[in-house]
Amino acid sequence: MPSRPPRSDRPRPSGRPAERSGGHGKRPGHKTQGDHRARQPAREYVLDVLPGLEHVAATELGTVPLARDIRGLRFWYPGDPERLTRLRSAVAVYRIETWDVPRPRGLLGNQQLGELAAYLREVVSVGGHTSFRLGAAGKESAVMQRLAEEVQTLLNLPHQPEDGELLIRLRPQEDGPGWEVLARVTPRPLSARAWRVCNREGGLNATIAYATHKLAGQRDIDRIFNPMSGSGTLLVERALLGPYDAMVGVDIEQGAVDCARANLQAARRDVEVARVDALHTGLPARSFDLIVADLPWGDAIGSHASNEVLYPEFLTEMHRLTSRQGRLAVITHEIKLFERVLREQHKWEGRELLQVYSGGHHPKVYLLSRR
Ligand SMILES: C[S@@+](CC[C@H](N)C(=O)[O-])C[C@H]1O[C@@H](n2cnc3c(N)ncnc32)[C@H](O)[C@@H]1O
């Protein structure tokens, strides 16, 4: 062990006690009668989000009752972890604990392994994971292999290096000399929504769809249009957010329409999706208060050449369909083209809401209104 204060080698989450009581003088684990937010000893968690969506996730985290000591995306929480699995802006939620060991090898001591097993068992008891994998730099090293063998024995879970459900990440402690062990609370990422029974190439990451709706504004009175709806990600995420006056999606491909319908059905949301050319809808002018569109990015869907034609036509038709006070939210990776067309048309004003990094892409989201 390095020069460090004497310690018990117990997990020492950021120098805090490993358990915190639920507060208000209640015993740890005490449940208030009828309180669905069952209190338990507080545990430390951290959210994993797409770069660019941190502020959206922080805002959403602020709405979680009992979440406290929030530092960025890290926080303590004494409630039922199930509530955290309903966060919609995060890719994943992890439990996190810190061991005061200088290297991962230090986790292989008897005591540390016992503590690690107890910690991971607690996570598995919530998430019901049926396999595990390690995610760490050097996971092929002898120490990591040994750790994987020990975890396999202690948890009696198969080690599946590629797709194990319990993702265990090791990393140096952020603000100290130890090592942090993160354990993903759910077997699959939160961004892999349960409603997604149909996937299509170019499908939007659901956390980006959620963020776009939150930033574009959520109003009960909105009449919402989602042209080019693809697999329906923006439709489902908005339908799950709460009431609206009306909502309709269109796509030019029947396969996309069927796919969106299947996802909406899985989400138990009743939203109309039709096979219509978004550039020639035939709908009356000013039909919508919010138009939200994930345009073809010119790689998986569409091409740069076809987008040169599509983008100006799209903006012209959406200008016709947007109500006087209406908003247009656009997600695109064709940033130069989109901004050039906006300048040339001189019909819209607004701003860039965010840029997000996802799967090797870095699309921007804009929120515009008619000039
Ligand atoms: C980037 S994808 C949308 C992906 C969608 N957000 C999702 O999560 O699956 C763009 C979609 O625009 C559709 N599209 C392209 N040109 C169109 C047009 N003129 N009218 C309607 N849909 C169109 C494509 O068929 C494709 O489904």
The ligand as a Tripos MOL2 file, in Angstrom:
@<TRIPOS>MOLECULE
LIG
   27    29     1     0     0
SMALL
NO_CHARGES

@<TRIPOS>ATOM
      1 C1        -32.6840   10.7960  -40.2010 C.3       1 LIG1
      2 S1        -34.0660    9.8240  -40.6360 S.3       1 LIG1
      3 C2        -35.1300   10.0610  -39.2740 C.3       1 LIG1
      4 C3        -34.7960    9.1310  -38.1650 C.3       1 LIG1
      5 C4        -35.7620    9.1910  -37.0310 C.3       1 LIG1
      6 N1        -35.5940   10.3730  -36.2330 N.3       1 LIG1
      7 C5        -35.6390    7.9390  -36.1880 C.2       1 LIG1
      8 O1        -35.3600    8.0730  -34.9830 O.co2     1 LIG1
      9 O2        -35.7590    6.8500  -36.7130 O.co2     1 LIG1
     10 C6        -34.8160   10.7360  -41.8880 C.3       1 LIG1
     11 C7        -36.1110   10.1660  -42.4370 C.3       1 LIG1
     12 O3        -36.5920   11.0740  -43.4020 O.3       1 LIG1
     13 C8        -37.3480   10.3310  -44.3310 C.3       1 LIG1
     14 N2        -37.5490   11.2130  -45.5040 N.ar      1 LIG1
     15 C9        -36.6380   11.6180  -46.4110 C.ar      1 LIG1
     16 N3        -37.2070   12.4430  -47.3120 N.ar      1 LIG1
     17 C10       -38.5170   12.5660  -46.9420 C.ar      1 LIG1
     18 C11       -39.6150   13.3000  -47.4510 C.ar      1 LIG1
     19 N4        -39.5070   14.0750  -48.5220 N.pl3     1 LIG1
     20 N5        -40.7880   13.2100  -46.8080 N.ar      1 LIG1
     21 C12       -40.9250   12.4270  -45.7070 C.ar      1 LIG1
     22 N6        -39.9180   11.7020  -45.1960 N.ar      1 LIG1
     23 C13       -38.7290   11.7820  -45.7950 C.ar      1 LIG1
     24 C14       -36.5280    9.0910  -44.5390 C.3       1 LIG1
     25 O4        -37.3320    8.0610  -45.0790 O.3       1 LIG1
     26 C15       -36.0280    8.8230  -43.1140 C.3       1 LIG1
     27 O5        -36.8820    7.9230  -42.4740 O.3       1 LIG1
@<TRIPOS>BOND
     1     1     2 1
     2     2     3 1
     3     2    10 1
     4     3     4 1
     5     4     5 1
     6     5     6 1
     7     5     7 1
     8     7     8 2
     9     7     9 1
    10    10    11 1
    11    11    12 1
    12    11    26 1
    13    12    13 1
    14    13    14 1
    15    13    24 1
    16    14    15 ar
    17    14    23 ar
    18    15    16 ar
    19    16    17 ar
    20    17    18 ar
    21    17    23 ar
    22    18    19 1
    23    18    20 ar
    24    20    21 ar
    25    21    22 ar
    26    22    23 ar
    27    24    25 1
    28    24    26 1
    29    26    27 1
@<TRIPOS>SUBSTRUCTURE
     1 LIG1         1 GROUP 0 **** ****
